[in-house]
Amino acid sequence: MTWANAALLSASVMALVSILDSHLVSKRFPSVRSFLLPVGLMHLVYGVTMWSVFPLPAGVDVSLVRVAVLSSCLRTGAVVIMLDSLRHREVSSVIPVVYAYPMFVAVMAFILLGERLTWLQWGAVGIVGSGAVMISLGRELSRSDIGRPGAALPFLCSLLLAAADVTSKQAPYQLTFWHLFWVQASVMGGAFVLCSLRRTVLAEIGALADRWRALRLLALNELIAPVGIVLSYWAMAHGPVSLVSALLSSRPLLVLLFALALSRGASDFLLWNKGRRLLVTKVVATAMIVGGVAIIKMSG
């Protein structure tokens, strides 16, 4: 397998994960918490297993571990917000905005780390921002949107992901990917279980229609997600990081294509607002975000 194929396969796998997340949280589970509880338990298993295989190196700087935990907390908050957004809105409108976060990374690195941006990068930031605003304002409101700060949530999620990335830049000096993976899995799993382990949530899961099918689909989704992550790191280890990152940034476009295909063949699988004008807006805005992010990553 070439690094390019691995990067594209990773983007495809993670796009599928986003699609399944949207289906599960909007169609299968009665609340976000009832979805988070089994996901949290699986992540705790990941964390404990990987910790036993890849323990922290002797003499590791404790401050770096704290940075990794802080980054994981920020990412956990982003995931919860994203899932709440997916419960009420189309995946093709949420994911492109969420994964516009390299725009915020570039701005944060400029302000906080003193990194310089070229005119090309500033232009790319403007393109990504314009695409994100277009896709947020161009969507049609559903009943569940009334009275909710819908447009702001994906942007907040994107901002938290950017903060997590900027923070985690300080950790890898002594910690490998596998250390960061189990720290994140443990923090995320623990947070999900703590906020979701309630009698009411257990009752919701117990009352699920076709419960075991829903749980099997959730387990499959959480099993393939690490595969996509590992593929992305394998691609980065074997190819130019800028080009690999650019290919990985195609995820929102793949999400849109998958969602469009499902809207034709299985219209009840996802939330989907019909309309040619809305579809054109999604395509143009998503292309702007993907193209802008690719420029930021390739020129970084």
C-alpha positions as CSV (number, residue, x, y, z in Angstrom):
1,M,0.0,0.0,0.0
2,T,1.3,3.5,-0.9
3,W,1.1,6.4,1.5
4,A,-1.4,8.1,-0.8
5,N,-3.7,5.1,-0.9
6,A,-3.4,4.8,2.9
7,A,-4.3,8.5,3.4
8,L,-7.3,8.3,1.1
9,L,-8.4,5.0,2.7
10,S,-8.1,6.7,6.1
11,A,-10.2,9.7,5.0
12,S,-12.8,7.3,3.6
13,V,-12.9,5.3,6.8
14,M,-13.3,8.4,9.0
15,A,-16.0,9.7,6.6
16,L,-17.8,6.5,7.1
17,V,-17.4,6.9,10.9
18,S,-19.0,10.3,10.7
19,I,-21.9,8.9,8.7
20,L,-22.5,6.1,11.2
21,D,-22.1,8.5,14.2
22,S,-24.8,10.7,12.6
23,H,-27.1,7.7,12.0
24,L,-26.7,6.3,15.4
25,V,-27.1,9.5,17.4
26,S,-30.0,10.9,15.3
27,K,-31.9,7.7,14.4
28,R,-31.0,4.9,16.8
29,F,-30.4,6.3,20.3
30,P,-32.9,8.4,22.2
31,S,-30.3,10.8,23.6
32,V,-26.7,11.8,23.3
33,R,-25.9,10.3,26.8
34,S,-27.4,6.9,25.8
35,F,-24.9,6.9,22.9
36,L,-22.0,8.1,25.0
37,L,-22.2,5.5,27.7
38,P,-21.4,2.4,25.5
39,V,-18.9,4.5,23.5
40,G,-17.2,5.5,26.8
41,L,-16.9,2.0,28.0
42,M,-15.3,0.9,24.7
43,H,-12.8,3.8,24.9
44,L,-11.9,2.8,28.5
45,V,-11.1,-0.7,27.3
46,Y,-8.9,0.8,24.5
47,G,-7.1,3.1,27.1
48,V,-6.4,0.3,29.6
49,T,-5.3,-2.1,26.9
50,M,-2.9,0.3,25.2
51,W,-1.6,1.5,28.5
52,S,-0.5,-2.0,29.4
53,V,1.2,-2.4,26.0
54,F,2.7,1.1,25.8
55,P,3.4,2.3,29.4
56,L,4.8,5.8,29.9
57,P,8.6,5.9,29.4
58,A,10.8,6.1,32.5
59,G,11.6,9.7,33.5
60,V,8.9,11.2,31.3
61,D,8.3,14.9,32.1
62,V,5.0,15.0,34.1
63,S,4.2,18.4,32.5
64,L,4.0,16.8,29.1
65,V,1.5,14.2,30.4
66,R,-0.6,17.1,31.8
67,V,-0.5,18.7,28.4
68,A,-1.6,15.5,26.8
69,V,-4.5,15.3,29.3
70,L,-5.5,18.9,28.7
71,S,-5.5,18.3,24.9
72,S,-7.6,15.2,25.4
73,C,-10.1,17.2,27.6
74,L,-10.5,19.8,24.8
75,R,-11.0,17.1,22.2
76,T,-13.5,15.3,24.4
77,G,-15.5,18.5,24.7
78,A,-15.4,19.0,20.9
79,V,-16.7,15.4,20.3
80,V,-19.6,15.9,22.7
81,I,-20.6,19.1,20.9
82,M,-20.2,17.5,17.5
83,L,-22.4,14.6,18.5
84,D,-25.1,17.0,19.8
85,S,-24.9,18.8,16.5
86,L,-25.2,15.6,14.5
87,R,-28.3,14.7,16.5
88,H,-30.2,17.7,15.2
89,R,-28.5,18.6,11.9
90,E,-27.3,17.1,8.7
91,V,-23.9,15.4,8.8
92,S,-23.1,17.1,5.5
93,S,-23.6,20.5,7.2
94,V,-21.9,19.8,10.5
95,I,-18.7,17.9,9.5
96,P,-17.3,20.4,6.9
97,V,-17.5,23.2,9.5
98,V,-16.1,21.0,12.3
99,Y,-13.1,20.0,10.1
100,A,-12.4,23.6,9.1
101,Y,-10.4,23.7,12.4
102,P,-7.0,24.0,10.6
103,M,-8.1,27.6,9.9
104,F,-8.3,28.2,13.7
105,V,-5.0,26.3,14.2
106,A,-3.2,28.6,11.8
107,V,-4.6,31.7,13.5
108,M,-3.8,30.4,17.0
109,A,-0.3,29.5,16.0
110,F,0.1,33.0,14.6
111,I,-1.2,34.7,17.8
112,L,0.1,32.3,20.5
113,L,3.2,30.7,19.0
114,G,4.5,33.5,16.9
115,E,4.3,31.5,13.7
116,R,4.2,33.6,10.5
117,L,1.6,33.1,7.8
118,T,2.2,33.8,4.2
119,W,-0.4,35.8,2.1
120,L,-1.3,32.4,0.5
121,Q,-2.1,31.0,3.9
122,W,-4.1,34.1,5.0
123,G,-6.0,33.7,1.8
124,A,-6.7,30.1,2.5
125,V,-7.9,31.0,6.0
126,G,-10.4,33.4,4.4
127,I,-11.6,30.8,1.9
128,V,-12.2,28.2,4.7
129,G,-14.0,30.8,6.9
130,S,-16.2,31.9,4.0
131,G,-17.1,28.3,3.2
132,A,-17.9,27.5,6.8
133,V,-20.1,30.5,7.1
134,M,-21.8,29.8,3.8
135,I,-22.6,26.2,4.7
136,S,-23.9,27.3,8.2
137,L,-26.2,30.1,6.9
138,G,-27.2,28.3,3.7
139,R,-28.9,25.3,5.4
140,E,-32.6,25.1,5.9
141,L,-33.8,25.1,9.5
142,S,-35.7,22.1,10.8
143,R,-38.1,22.0,13.7
144,S,-35.4,20.8,16.1
145,D,-33.3,23.9,15.2
146,I,-35.9,26.4,16.5
147,G,-34.7,28.0,19.7
148,R,-31.2,26.3,19.5
149,P,-27.9,28.1,18.8
150,G,-27.4,25.7,15.9
151,A,-25.0,27.6,13.7
152,A,-22.6,28.3,16.5
153,L,-22.1,24.8,17.8
154,P,-20.0,23.3,14.9
155,F,-17.8,26.5,15.1
156,L,-17.3,25.9,18.8
157,C,-16.4,22.3,18.2
158,S,-13.9,23.4,15.5
159,L,-12.4,25.9,17.8
160,L,-11.9,23.3,20.6
161,L,-10.3,20.9,18.1
162,A,-7.9,23.6,17.0
163,A,-7.0,24.3,20.7
164,A,-6.5,20.6,21.3
165,D,-4.1,20.4,18.3
166,V,-2.1,23.5,19.3
167,T,-1.9,22.2,22.9
168,S,-0.8,18.7,21.8
169,K,2.1,20.1,19.8
170,Q,4.0,20.4,23.1
171,A,3.5,16.7,24.1
172,P,5.1,14.4,21.4
173,Y,8.7,15.2,22.4
174,Q,8.8,12.3,24.9
175,L,5.4,10.7,24.1
176,T,4.7,8.6,21.0
177,F,1.4,8.4,19.1
178,W,0.4,5.3,21.1
179,H,0.9,7.1,24.4
180,L,-1.2,10.0,23.2
181,F,-3.8,7.5,21.9
182,W,-4.4,5.8,25.2
183,V,-4.3,9.0,27.2
184,Q,-7.0,10.4,24.9
185,A,-9.0,7.2,25.0
186,S,-8.9,7.0,28.8
187,V,-9.8,10.7,29.3
188,M,-12.6,10.5,26.7
189,G,-13.9,7.2,27.9
190,G,-13.9,8.3,31.6
191,A,-15.6,11.6,30.8
192,F,-18.3,9.9,28.7
193,V,-19.0,7.3,31.4
194,L,-19.1,9.8,34.3
195,C,-21.6,12.1,32.5
196,S,-23.7,9.2,31.2
197,L,-23.9,6.6,33.9
198,R,-27.4,7.3,35.1
199,R,-30.4,5.1,35.8
200,T,-32.4,7.0,33.3
201,V,-29.7,6.4,30.6
202,L,-29.6,2.7,31.4
203,A,-33.4,2.6,31.1
204,E,-33.2,4.3,27.7
205,I,-30.7,1.8,26.4
206,G,-32.7,-1.1,27.8
207,A,-35.8,0.2,26.0
208,L,-34.1,0.7,22.7
209,A,-36.0,-0.8,19.7
210,D,-33.8,-3.4,18.2
211,R,-31.2,-2.8,20.9
212,W,-28.6,-5.4,20.0
213,R,-28.5,-4.4,16.4
214,A,-27.9,-0.7,17.4
215,L,-25.2,-1.7,19.9
216,R,-23.5,-4.0,17.3
217,L,-23.5,-1.1,14.8
218,L,-22.0,1.2,17.4
219,A,-19.3,-1.4,18.3
220,L,-18.5,-1.8,14.6
221,N,-18.2,2.0,14.3
222,E,-15.9,2.3,17.3
223,L,-13.7,-0.6,16.0
224,I,-13.1,0.9,12.6
225,A,-12.4,4.4,13.9
226,P,-8.9,3.4,15.3
227,V,-8.2,1.7,11.9
228,G,-8.7,5.1,10.2
229,I,-6.5,6.8,12.7
230,V,-3.7,4.3,12.5
231,L,-3.8,4.5,8.7
232,S,-3.4,8.2,8.8
233,Y,-0.3,8.0,11.0
234,W,1.1,5.2,8.8
235,A,0.7,7.4,5.8
236,M,2.4,10.3,7.5
237,A,5.3,8.1,8.4
238,H,5.8,6.9,4.8
239,G,5.0,10.0,2.8
240,P,5.3,13.8,2.8
241,V,3.4,15.1,5.7
242,S,2.0,18.1,3.9
243,L,0.6,16.0,1.0
244,V,-0.7,13.3,3.4
245,S,-2.5,16.0,5.4
246,A,-4.0,17.5,2.3
247,L,-5.4,14.1,1.3
248,L,-6.7,13.5,4.8
249,S,-8.6,16.9,4.6
250,S,-10.8,15.4,1.9
251,R,-12.9,13.8,4.7
252,P,-15.7,16.5,4.6
253,L,-16.1,16.1,0.8
254,L,-16.3,12.3,1.2
255,V,-18.9,12.7,3.9
256,L,-21.0,14.9,1.6
257,L,-20.7,12.3,-1.2
258,F,-21.7,9.4,1.1
259,A,-24.6,11.4,2.5
260,L,-25.8,12.3,-1.0
261,A,-25.7,8.6,-2.1
262,L,-27.6,7.6,1.0
263,S,-30.2,10.3,0.4
264,R,-30.9,8.7,-2.9
265,G,-30.9,5.0,-1.9
266,A,-31.8,5.1,1.8
267,S,-33.5,8.4,2.6
268,D,-34.3,7.5,6.2
269,F,-30.8,6.6,7.1
270,L,-29.7,10.2,7.8
271,L,-31.2,13.6,8.4
272,W,-31.3,15.3,5.0
273,N,-33.0,18.4,3.7
274,K,-33.8,18.2,0.0
275,G,-33.5,21.0,-2.5
276,R,-31.2,21.7,-5.5
277,R,-30.1,25.1,-4.2
278,L,-29.2,23.8,-0.8
279,L,-27.2,21.0,-2.4
280,V,-25.3,23.4,-4.6
281,T,-24.5,25.5,-1.5
282,K,-23.2,22.4,0.3
283,V,-21.0,21.3,-2.6
284,V,-19.5,24.8,-3.2
285,A,-18.9,25.5,0.5
286,T,-17.5,22.1,1.2
287,A,-15.1,22.4,-1.8
288,M,-14.0,25.8,-0.5
289,I,-13.3,24.3,3.0
290,V,-11.5,21.3,1.7
291,G,-9.4,23.3,-0.8
292,G,-8.5,26.0,1.8
293,V,-7.6,23.4,4.4
294,A,-5.4,21.6,1.9
295,I,-3.6,24.9,1.1
296,I,-3.0,25.6,4.8
297,K,-1.6,22.1,5.4
298,M,0.5,21.9,2.3
299,S,2.1,25.3,2.9
300,G,2.5,24.9,6.6
